[in-house]
Amino acid sequence: MMLTLISVITIIIYFLFFLKNQRLSILGVILLLPTYLIKLNILSIPTTFLELILIGIFIGFLYKLLKDRNDIKLYGFFIPIIIFLVAAIISTKISNHSIPALGILKAYIIEPILFFIVFINTFKTKKELEIVIKTLGITVIYLSVYAIFQKITGIGIGTDDPSWAIEKTRRVTSVFSYPNALGLYLAPIVTIFLFKIINKPKNIFNIIVFVLGLLAIIFARSSGALMGVVASIFLYLFIISKDKLRSFIIGFIGFILILTSPLTYSFVNKNLLLGDFSGKIRVQMWEETSSMLREHFISGGGLNNFKDALKPYHKQTFFELYLYPHNIILNTWSELGFFGLLSFVIIIIIFYTKNKNNYNYSLNIFWQDNADDKNIKILKHKKEIALILSLSMFTLLIHGLVDVPFFKNDLAILFWIIIGLAVVNEKIDDNIIIIKK
């Protein structure tokens, strides 16, 4: 009873917080993303502290919507989001574990989408966009500082695998229960700050976030996260190059040299070619998952039902069944069915289309002669952010080739924040000073 009362009070407090300061309350959610780890049980319904404050925000947003009679805008995402939601609901219904699946539907699908809607209908300026990015940077700082403390002391590391705490094989986890959870969260944000440093090399905050975040990823030994960050660097060099064909040829030759060099072969074989035991397990999982999806092409395996769906196809007994196939395409397809995957791909395409348009904007004829320094800075900022967000999502997707960068409370919201930042960037003074090339 007392826990229920505290939960209701928490929701009310955050509801009032949202009414008092919408933007600050949303930034508070971003700062508190890891609080999904604080698990609660209210009236026999499992929830988390993060969900309680999200409920407060949603109620506040709905109240203001009805009170002010404002319209909700989805900026081109309405149809794919509806398909995504319907696919998730159907997948919940066909799951053998409908009650846990409802929890997944709530925490990984519905709440992150609602947060995205609140986010894009609240933030609209360059200053606000930068504050959101800085807030993400603060989460990197406190997670990474704790991870570095774990690396030095061995204290507080997740206990799922005892070898993580041993000095020779130490892998930090920060507040999370396993190392890759840290890498999955940090990699897209570290990418943002890496390329912000390129634009503003003297910004101390950006440098601190990047260095601490990169160290935490290294100490977590999250090879997928490192692979994603490095891949974003190669993509960046290709995008900014004037001779794309020459850059591609040089990059391809460099890639072949990295694959075959004696100095890098061990790392490449283990992490890129999946030559170690973990890699072989992943490959086997992908083969079995593909077999399952060939027979359940439209429906997939059902939400929170991967283990049950894969059992008839699981022929290798040298490893246990995992919760997910550790690949963003197979993962989304298995959990949400073909139309869930299709809508997810459409969302990514819309995201990149918006960034491409923002990156290709230029001053129109009038403003070419009349623009002041402020106008030029806004245009430059839009281009920079469009490229940075594209690279951040690219890191997430590359990491997703070998892991699960979406189906988790904080990661699902982080994904929609990155999408939302592209929408905010699109809105900044768009109809005043710039046109598409």
Buried (B, 14 or more C-beta within 10 A) or exposed (E): EEEEEEBEEBBEEBBEBBBEEBBEBBBBBBBBBBBBBEEBEBEEEBBBBBBBBBBBBBBBBEEBBEEEEEEEEBBBBEEBBEBBBBBBBBBBEBBEBBEBBBBBBBBBBBBBBBBBBBBBBBBBEBEBBEBBBBBBBBBBBBBBBBBBBBBEEBEBBBEEBEEBBEEEEBBBBBBBEBBBBBBBBBBBBBBBBBBBBBBEEEBEBBBBBBBBBBBBBBBBBBBBBBBBBEBBBBBBEEEEBEEEEEBEEBBEEEEEEBEEEEEEBEEBBBBBEBBBEBBBBBEBBBEBBBBBBEEBEEBBBBBBBBBBBBEEBBEEEEBEEBEBBBBBBBBBBBBBBBBBBBBBEBBBEBBBEBBBBBBEBEBEEEBEEEBEEEBEEBBEBBBBBBBBBBBBBBBBBBBBBBBBBBBBBBBBBBBBBBBBBBBBBBBBBBEEBBEEE
